[in-house]
Amino acid sequence: MTEVETYRAEYLAPLPSRPRARGRFALPVIDARYCYLPEGQTEVRDLPLLQLYTGGVECGHTDARAELKRRISAVDARLEELRAVRDRAQGDREELATQLVSAQRELLVAQMRVGQLETATTATQARIDELESSTTWRATAPVRRVGHRAKITAARLRAQWATVRQLPRYVSLAITVLRDEGPGALGRRIMRRIARQNRFKPAASNAFSPETEIRPLAFVDSKDPRVTIIVPMYGKPLLTYTCLKSIQANSPPGSYEVLIVDDASAEPASISLAAVTGVRFLRNDTNVGFVRSCNSGASLARGAILVFLNNDTIVTPGWLEALTAVLREHPDAGLVGAKLIYPDGRLQEAGGVVWRDASAWNYGRGDDPHKPEYNYLREVDYCSGACLAVDRALFDQIGGFDVRFAPAYCEDTDFAFAVRAAGRKVYYQPLATIVHFEGATSGTDLSSGAKRYQVVNQGTFLAKWADELKRHRPNGLAPELERDRWARRRVLAIDACMLTPDQDSGSQRTQQVLHLLVKLGCKVTFIADNLEYRQPYVTMLQQAGVEVQFHPYARSIAEFLGRHGSEFDVVVIARHYIAAKHIDAVRAFAPKALVVFDTHDLHFLREERLAALEGSGGAMAGSSREAELALIRKADVTLVVSPFEKDLLEQLAPEAKVMVLSNIHELRPRARSFAEREGLVFIGGFRHPPNTDGVLWYAKEVLPKVREKLPGVKTYIVGSDVPPTIKKLAAEDFIVTGYVADIAPYFSGCRVSISPLRYGAGVKGKVNLAMSYGVPVVATTLSIEGMHLTPGVDVLTGDDSEAFADAVARVYNDEQLWQVLSEGGRENVRIHFSHEVALSAITRLLAFSQDRQLS
């Protein structure tokens, strides 16, 4: 019999008859250990499911069957949880697999580049040596130079001819400007083009020299300094006094302390510099050298930021804020160095380049310090220890300057490499300009004195960082590339003029794109077609890590491409009339680059809509369409700002590769409530004709109706280059502000934003901007084209004067509707126009460049 049958037989068998026991009997005493679990012991685990199945199903136990049902339900629930975990893991695995494939692809490209460069370098160098030593090479040098110049000249002539071919367009634009803005505005536009304003003019160069005597000098005693400036010195009190005087004159008082480390000078610094008050003195018992003096000073510093400054320097205005701003604004920054110049104004160093053999270059030595390549914030191999700023906590973490490099030399380079090994970056800050009397402390003779350690310590440095240095180029090879060694891609951006993000939406978008390219590890160069140098916009780009080229260092786009075109992986040309001038030159001088045509908006579409609005012929618009489509076919990738334009181009030029890269905005903090706001606001630059037309239509046809529905409510017109035709319409409730530096008060104080445009193309930055502040927008249908907006949900629309005025009055008076539109607009910006959305698009664009190099 089976176990089940035996159990069933015993269970069903009659019980034996036994005599009942009578009388009282004592219950057995049960030890407590049989009733309670010992301390720390857990309960016996549940029966396995198989035993429950046997007892409950096969043997018929009710309790076992109930427990089995309960356990099955629990198992099912747990199984669902595990399935969810599995699904999430599958998604993560696919994402990681995608990232891995991308990383492997990049690694493959890098390995191919390294291999190709190594092979090509050896072969090319041998070939170069052979060629350059030949008589033929020397004899044909003039011919080669002439040929290259002829190629550049031809490119310049093509650009000029492209400009001539666009004369009909300029005539059409002039007619529009003349009609809407008047002859004065047209004249000013023409003069701006002819005058070539905003050219770079270097400031008069001052010769710097040490002070001739020590005079009383008082520093503000800071109780809680943010920065400690450590100045090591050995003798030469007059030189140190010169440095201290410049610090006192050019640094914000109260934000720093000065700590002078006297390295056992013959006359104590506290005596030789007794006229200087408000500084701290530390004197070494013996002469220990620069490295140990800096470490000693750091151990007594009170500031969270340490600045090591040679005593043979003169600091210039803004130096300290420029250095500390990098540490404050770039979380990855660990060490920041300055631009060093000689007393006569020549460049001494714009960051340093370290070669494979551990030799180093002071980049730009002896050159013009104003050149573009020396004036943008960038990551570098190292910066000279003559002026370095470092986070105090990081300095302590690394252990200070390595005493193996005592008494001096190579300690700055070693520390920079240690900063990178700790996961941080080393930056060169060109706005911190320091005059350095090189050699004034230690001399310049490499064979004697402390200077001899410069050669000795190079060997120590090579031994310590040999593995890291294998990734560096051999000495002197391609320094223009080696200075930006960490660039994932090298991108050139060409636009019509200097970016003015506070004056027009197109500039704002382009600037954000350049910032994101830098964030993705690209070396980015910007050049304007008019080569202008317009401040503060040049410095804004440079401080964002963008190299800005300008006249006279670049004399034409063609000339610049002729010298540097082969360096670039991607060239982005903005606007159709700029692409028409330079796309052929880009192909000629940058043959390996991915050529990207950034339309900003489809110009032919704007012209066609203007022609329809005016009821004029469309011949001009038709020719513009063909010209712009030809450019789109020439480019490798075309960027548009809306899905509407992408769909249109897929119909008109199906063979073209078209991507959407729209406006980029971040959500602003919420400001005042509905009840605290009043007034309407329009924002837009008036060098853009659709803005002029739209405001004139609003003022003449919509505003009278708004006055009837909302008496006393003011409309503010904000924007640069306001034409007289609009200025003369100003009234008590129609306020023309012109350009304003800070637009936040208007968008935090006004209740409604308006966009009354009647023609145009692309995505309207004024709509994005208002929504980013949470200000509801009333717009024409054309104004919200391609923006994923739904009337009544996140915007109100009106295409005739009555409908537009009704929409303005409706949202102005209805708080509930106002809240709905405010929230909807902010959500629209977050989903469709955020940095994250743009970052994804730019990453795909860079992938195209990588694919091009692999193909």
Secondary structure by P-SEA (a helix, b strand, c coil): ccaaaaaaaaaacbbbbbccccccccccccccccccccccccccccccaaaaaaaccccccaaaaaaaaaaaaaaaaaaaaaaaaaaaaaaaaaaaaaaaaaaaaaaaaaaaaaaaaaaaaaaaaaaaaaaaacaaaaaaaaaaaaaaaaaaaaaaaaaaaaaaaaaaaaaaaaaaaaacccaaaaaaaaaaaaacccccccccbbbbbcccccccccccccccccbbbbbbbccaaaaaaaaaaaaaaccccccbbbbbbcccccccccccccccccbbbbbbcccccaaaaaaaaaaaccccbbbbbbcccccccaaaaaaaaaaaacccccbbbbbbbcccccccccbbbbccccccccccccccccccccccccccccccccbbbbcaaaaaaacccccccccccaaaaaaaaaaaaacbbbbbbccbbbbbccccccccccccccccccccaaaaaaaacccccccccccccaaaaaaaccccbbbbbbccccccccccaaaaaaaaaaaaaaaaccbbbbbbcccccccaaaaaaaaabbbbbbccccccaaaaaacccccccbbbbccaaaaaacaaaaaacccccbbbbbccccaaaaaaaaaaaacccaaaaaaaaaaaaaaaaaccbbbbccaaaaaaaaaaccccccccccccccccccccccccccbbbbbbbcccaaaaaaaaaaacccaaaaaaacccbbbbbbbccccaaaaaacccccccccccccaaaaaacccbbbbbccccccccaaaaaaaaacbbbbbcccccccccccccccbbbbccaaaaaaaaaaaaccaaaaaaaaaaaaaaaaccccaaaaaaaaaaaaaaaaaaaac
